[in-house]
Amino acid sequence: MLFPPEAPDWDRDGRDWPNREHSRFVAAAGLRWHVQRAGEGPVVVLLHGTGASTHTWRDVLPLLAREMTVIAPDLPGQGFTEPLPFHRLTLGGMAAAVADLLRRLEVAPAMIVGHSAGAAIAVRMALDGRVRPDLLVSLNGALVGFDGVAGHLFPSLAKLLFVNPLTPRLFAMRAEEPRVRRMLSETGSTIGARGEELYLRLFRKPGHVAGALGMMAGWDLHGLERALPDLRCPLTLVTTRDDRMIPPEKARRAAGRVPGATLLVQESGGHLVHEERPGAIVALLLETAREAGVLPGKIAPPAVNGGPP
């Protein structure tokens, strides 16, 4: 891009950021990362999807931290993490950068939970041998390509928009509350005023918009789908019936390509189900972790303060 777009400012835009007390800034892979770390126990890494940040885990993180060490970064170019240069914005490049961050933090994740595009990064890291978790969880994950013409059109369109320096600024200028609320509702989720305000805060920053576009512009999900049969660590795919972004049939298709994969279909919740029903999702994640041997034994799930079960 011709000039660096304005990014979210930690002192101003992050002044009341969810779980701010757990935030730190870490240098890795040539970037300055915003990372949240909380809890003790086996390490679980939370990777958000395109256009989000650590705020998407605002109610999940404190619940998981009761039993696990939780690591949640802002992905490159989004939230408060610096962007990767364009030539590193491939799925493999993003996976390599996140793996470098984990090495810098000196953590070996026992479990990685990726939402949407975050699931693709987690799987790519495992396929490339950069991590060896005991369990991968894809939460409404983007693991297969779009069908037909859309599979070629969407990445190309994102690339054209990304290289135009005016696009992120125009989008940010038009990021008004009704428009952002409507865009979020199109995910099939209702996340409440606090969540909407945080997304609005980010979408008003051209740097964050550019980071989301760049993430989509350099990815090859068809290539990831072809590689899925080579995945050698346990994979659980969680999908929700009301997800309008990545419908359940996509999860079924991905599960069919990974030997031994487990598919869990949730009857309610949209694409942002972890923001709608954090207590239920945490209970599911902890149960899955116990079944995979990441956590010992079966114990009663934690009391839910972050949302309805």
N, C-alpha and C positions, 0 to 999 in steps of 0.2 A: 504494500500500500504506500501511497505517496507521502503520508505523514501519519504519525502515531495518533490514533483517536483517543479521546479522553476516556480513561479507565476509572472505575470506582475508587474512591479515596477512603482509606481505612479510618482516618480520623474524623471524616465528615459522614460518609455513607455507611461506615461500619460502627458508628458511635454506640449503637444499641444492638449490635448484631447478635443473633441467637447464639448462646453458648460462648460468648466472647471471652469469658474467663478461661476457656480451654484453648484459645487461639495462640498461635505463634507463627513467626515467619522464618522460613528455612531456605537456604541456598542449595540448589541441586539441579543438575542437568542444564546449567547455565541460566537458570531462572530463579527468581525470588517467589517462593510459594507461600500461600496462606494455608495453614494446616491446623486442624483441631485435634487434640489428643486428650483422652479422658479414660479413667477406669484402670483396672488391673485384671490380669488373667490372660488367657489366650488372645492373640491379636486378631481383630477383625478390621478389615479395611473397607470403607464405604466410598464408592465412586458414583458421583451424581451423573445425570444425563445432560444432554445438550441444552444450553441456555439456563442452567441452574447453577448452584453453588452449594457450599456447606449448609446454607439455610434450609435446604430441602430435608435435611436430617435433624431439624431443630428439636423435634420431640422424640425421635428414634434414638439419638446419641445418648442422652442421659439415662434412658431405660436400659440400653445395651451395656452401658458402662458399669452397671451394677454387677455384671458377671464377666465382662471382657474388657480388654484394652482396645479402645476404639480409636482408629486413625481415619480422619475424614479430610481430604484435601480439596481445595478449589482446583479444578483442572486448568491446564494452561489457557490463558486468554480469557478466563471466566472468573467472576467474582473478583478476588483480590490477588490472584496469581498472574504473573507476567506471561505474555504470549510467547509461543514458539515461533520461530521464523517459518515462512510458508513451506520451505522444502522439507521441514520436519513434521508437517501437519498431516501425515499419513496415519492410518491406524497403528501401524508398526512403530512409527516415530513417537506417537502419543504414548503407546505402551512402554516404549523404552524410557521415556522421560519419567513416567510414574514409577517404573521399577528403580530408576536412579534415585528418586526421592525416597523410596522405601529403604534402599541401601544407606542413604544418608541418615535416615532416622534409626538405622540399625534394628529394623524389625523384620521378622519373617512371618508373614501372615498365615495363621492357621485357617482363616476363612476370609473370602472376599465377596462382598455383596455389591453388585453393580446394577444401577437402575438405568434402563433404556440404553443409551450409548455407553454408559459406564460399564454395562455388562460386556459389551464388545471389547472394551479395553482390557477387562479382567481376563476374558477368554484368550485374547491375543497374547497377553503376557504369559499365560500358562502354555499356550502352543509354542511360543518362542523359547520356553525354558527359563524365563526370567523370574518366575515365582513357582513354588511347588506347594500350594495350599492343600489342606485336607478336604476342603469343600469350596466350590464356587456356587454362588446363588445369583441367578439372573432374575431380576425383579422387573417384569414387563420389558425384558431385554430386547435390544435391536441386534439380533444375531443372524438374520437372513436378509437378503436384499429385497428391494421393491420389485414387484413383478412388472414385466412388459416394458413399455416405453419409459415409465416412471423411473425404472432402475437406472436408466442412462440420463434421463432429463434432470432429475433432482440434484445429483452431485454436480453436473455441469452448470446448472442454474446457480447453485450455491457458490461455485467458483467464480462465475461472472460477477455476482453481487459482491463477493469478498474483495476482488481486486479493484472494484470501483470505490474509491475513498469516500464518495458521497453517500453511499448506501447506508452504512451504519449510522451516520449522522441524521439522515432523513428518517430512518426508523426510530431513532431515539427522540427526535423532535415530535414524532407522532405517537409516542408512548404515553397515552393518556389513560386515566383510570378505567373508563368504560371499555376502551379497546383492549386493554390488557386483561380485564375481567372476562371479556368475551373470548379472547384467545385461550385463556386458562380453562374456561368452561368447555371448550372444544376438545379437551383431553378426556372428557367424561368424568372429571373430578370436581368436587366442590371443596375448596381448601380453607375458606374463611378469610376474613378481612386482613389478618396479620400476614398470612402467606401471600395474598394478593399485593399488599403494600411492599413486601420485600422483592417480589418479582418486578413490580413497577419501578422500584428504586434502581434495580440492575438494568432493566430495559431502557432506562433514560440515559444510560452511559454508552456512547458509541463504541468504546473499547470492549465492553462486554458483548455487545451485538456482533462486533467483528470477530470476537473469539468463538462465538457460537457458529457463525457462518463458516469460519475457517475450519472448524471441527468437521462440518458436514462436507466441505468442499474437497477435502483430501482423502476421503475414506472409500474403501472398496468392500462393501458388505457381501457382495457375491463371492469374492475371494475368501472371506472369512467363513461363509457358509460351506464352501467346498472343503475347507480345512477342518470343519467340525468333527468328522470321524476320527481325526488324529488326536483329539483331546484325551488325555490320560488321567485327569483327576476327576473326582466325582462332581457332577453338575446337577443342581436342582433348579428347575425353571418354575417361577411363580408367575402366573398370568391372571388377569382379572377380566370378567365377562364384559364389563362396561368400558374397557380401554378402547378409545377411539383412535389412538395413535398407532398402537401395535396390537392388533386384535389377537385373540387366543389361537387362531389357526397358525399364526406365525410361530408361536411358542411350540405348538404341536409339531410343526415342520422342523424346527431346530432340534427338539427332543428326539425326533425320529432319526436324526443324523448322528447323534452322540450315543455310543454304546453305553447302556446302563443308566442313562439320564432319567431323572425323576421329574414328572410334570405335576404341579399342584395348581388346580384351577380354583380361584376364589370367586364366590358367587356375587360379591358386591365390591364396588370400588372401581375407579377409573385408572388412567395412566399414572396419576400421582397418588396411588392408594396409600403409600407410606406417609403422606401428609394428611390424608383423610382419616385413616384408621391406624395411627402409629402403634397403639397398644396391641392390636391384633397382629400387625406385621412383626413386631418384636417378639411376641409369643411364638409365632410361626418360626422365626429365625432361630430362637433359642431351642425350640423343639428339634428343628432340623440339625442344629449344631450338636445336640446331644446324640441324635441318631447316628451322626457321622463320626462320633467320638471326639469332636472338638471340645466339648464340655463333658464332664463326668456326670453319669447318672441322670435320672429324671427327678426334677424338683418342681415345686409349685412355681408358676410364672410370676414375675414381679407385679406388684400393684400398678395399675395403669393410671398415670396422671397426665399423659400426653394426648389422650383422645379416647373416644369410645372403643370398646372391643369389637 
